[in-house]
Amino acid sequence: MNFTSEQRLDDGVLERAFTLGEIPGILWTPASASASAPAPLILLGHPGGLHKMYPRLAARARHSAADGFAAATIELPGSGDRPRSAAAEQARADLRRALEAGEPVDDEIVDRLVLPLVEKAVPEWQTTLDALLSLPEIGGPVGYSGGVISIGTRLAVVEPRISAAVLFAGSFVPRAMFEEARQVTIPLHVLLQWDDKGNDRQQALDLFDAFGSKEKTLHANMGGHTGVPQFAGQAAAQFFNRHLS
């Protein structure tokens, strides 16, 4: 892990940009974090475009730091300044065409767009987690928050160091992920925007039903994709305080 810049924010949070091979990312640590008092860690997922998403990610990270958590994020494969995949770009164009025409989105399009992303992104998150947990000021337990829900689902299945997850139901889900959802056992807090035009509401409800966790909560709110109310974020923070503190 190579740190490329750092700044101390006005609330005392240390923000450091890093690269891990070809993967860019950002780490935020609370002022209280040290080798003698390592901070628990929350991995911040997002739909891609780290620079575009930075204001929202930084706000989430600073809220987490106020509760004593470190937070980190990385750029998704094929997003931001990372190399594009011709196959993914074609799948994205096919998806956009179907949505603009008001047509049902074919499962084959979703598979082409999402499954290769999951296959590449999840190992990158695991490699990043290896590097983060080697830092003396970062410790467990670890949570995952937000992002493409299929990535969060796969991580919850294959990564034993993740103890709890907040998942955002706001992206298309391949049918194959439902079987993986049944293997998830960690505590889950799922956020759903009821009027999200880019999300299949019934599919999101079916996915929540499929999760195998004994402790799972669905927090549904009226409004579109970016209209998550403040109290929903507070509920997610309380969830992590219960399971990671």
N, C-alpha and C positions, 0 to 999 in steps of 0.2 A: 504494500500500500504506500503510495507516494503522495504526500500532502503537497498541494500546489499553491495554496493561499490560506490565510486565516484572518479572522477579524473577531474582536470582542464586541458583541452587541450591547445595546444600552441596558439590557436587563441582566448582564453578566454572562450570558450564554456565549460559549466559544463556538464559532462556525468555521469549519475547515473544509475546503474543497479537496478532493483527492482523485487519483486515478488508480485503477487496479487492472493492469494490462491495458486493454482498450476501453475499459468501463469507467466512465466518469461518475462521480458521486459527491455527496455532501454529508458531513457528520456534524451534528450539534450536540454539545455536552453542557450540562448545567454547571454553574460555578462551583457547586458542591462536590463535583466528581473529582476523585483523586485515586492514587494507587492504594491508599488505605481505606477509601470508601468508594469503591467502583459503583457506577450507576447501572441500573437495569437498562435494557435496550429495547426500543421500539423501531422496527423496520417500517418505513413509510412507503407504501406502494402508490403508484399513480398510473394514468393511462398512457404516458409517454410524452416527451417534450419537456425535459427538465427545466430549461430556461423559462418556458412559458408557464410551467406549473410552479415555479419558484415561490411566488408570493404566498400561495396557498400552502405549499409544503413548509415554508419557513414559519408561517403562523401556527401550523399544527405542531411543528417541532418545538416552538417556544412555549406553547401551552403544555406540551409534554415535559419540557425542562422545568417548568414551574412546579410540576409534581415530582421532580427528582429523577426523571428519565432522560437518558441520552436518546437521540433519534438519528436515523441515517436513511438515505435514499440513494438509488442509482438510476442511471438512464436505462430505459428498456432497449433491447436489441432492435435495430432498424428505426430508432427515433432520435430526435435531436440531431447532433452532428455525427451519429454513428452510421455506418454503411447501410444502405437500403437493400432490401431483398426484392427482386423483381416479382417473385411469386406472391409475396405479401402485398406489394403495391397493386398487383392485379386483383387480388382478393378484396382489397379495400375499395378499389374502383367498382368491382362488381357489387359489393355491399351498398355503396353509395348510389349506384344506379337503381338497385331494387328499392331502396328507401325513397328515392326521389320519384319513382314511378308508383309508389304506394303498393308495391307487390310484397307478398310474404318473402322473408329472407330464407333462402334455401339452406338446409343443414350443411350441404357440401361447401357453400361459401364460408360459413362460420368455421367449419373444420379447417379449411385452407388458411384462414386468417388467424385463428386463435391457437390451434394445437402446436404449430411450429414455434410460435412465440413462447408458449408454456415450456416446451422442450428445451429452449435455449435460455430463457430467463431464470428458471428455477435453479439450475446449477450455478448461474452467475450470482444469484442471491446467496447460495450456500457458500461459495468461495468468498464473497464479501463478508458473510457472517464469520467465517474462519478468521479473516484479517481483523475484523472489528473486535472480536473476543480475545485477540492476542494483545490488545492495547491494555495497559495496566489500569486505566481509568474507566474501562468498560467491563461490566460483568453481567451475569444472568440474574433473573430469568429474562427471556426474550419474548416479545410480542410482535405480531404483524398487523399492520393497519392499512386498509384501503386498497386502491389499485384495481387491476383487472382481477375479477373474482376467481377466474379459473387459475390464475397464478397463485393466489392465496390458498385456494383449495388444494392444489398440488403440494404446496409448501407445508400445509397443515398435515398432509399425509406422510411425506417423506422426510421431514426435518424434525427430529425429536427434540431439538433445542428450543423450538417454538412452543411456548406454554399456553398461549391464548391468542385469539385473533379477532379483530374487528374487520368485517368484510363489507364492501360497498356493492350492492346489487344494482349495477348500472352498465353492464356490458353483456354482449352475446355469449352464450355458454354452449359449447359443443355437447352433444348428447353423451359422449363418452365420459364427460366429467361427472355425470350423475352417479356412476358406479364408484368413482373415486370419492365423491362426497359421502357415500355410505361408510367409507373407511376413516373419516375424520372423527376423532374422539376428544380433542381438546375443547375447552370452553369457547363458545362463539357468541359474538354480538354482531348481528347483521342489520345494516341500514338499508332501507328501501324508500325511494322517493316515488310516491304513488302515481304521479302524473308524468314520469320521465318518458318522453316520447321515444327516446332511443333505447328503451329497455322493455323487454317482454315481461310484463308484470306477472302473468301466470307462470312463466318459466322461472322467474325469481322465487315465487312462492313454492313451486315444485322442488327447486333446488334446496331451499331451506328445509323442506320436509324431508329431503333425502339425507341431509347431514346426520351422521351417526352419533354426534355428541349428546351426552346425557344433559349437559347444560348448554342450551342455545336460546338466544333471545332475538326476536325480530322486532326492530324499531321502525315502524312505517309512518311516514309523514306525508301530508299533502304537499304538492309542489313539484317543480321540474328538477332536472338533473343537478343544477347548481343551487337549488333553494333549500339546502339542508339547514334546518333551524338551529340556533345556537344551543338550545337545550339538548338536542340530539348529540351534538359534540360533547357536551358535558356528561351525558349518560355514558358515552363511549370512554371518556376519561375515567369515570368512576369504575367502569368495568376493569380497566387496566390497573387501577389502584387496588382493586380487590385481588387480582390474580398475579400481579408482578411485584408488588411492594413487599 
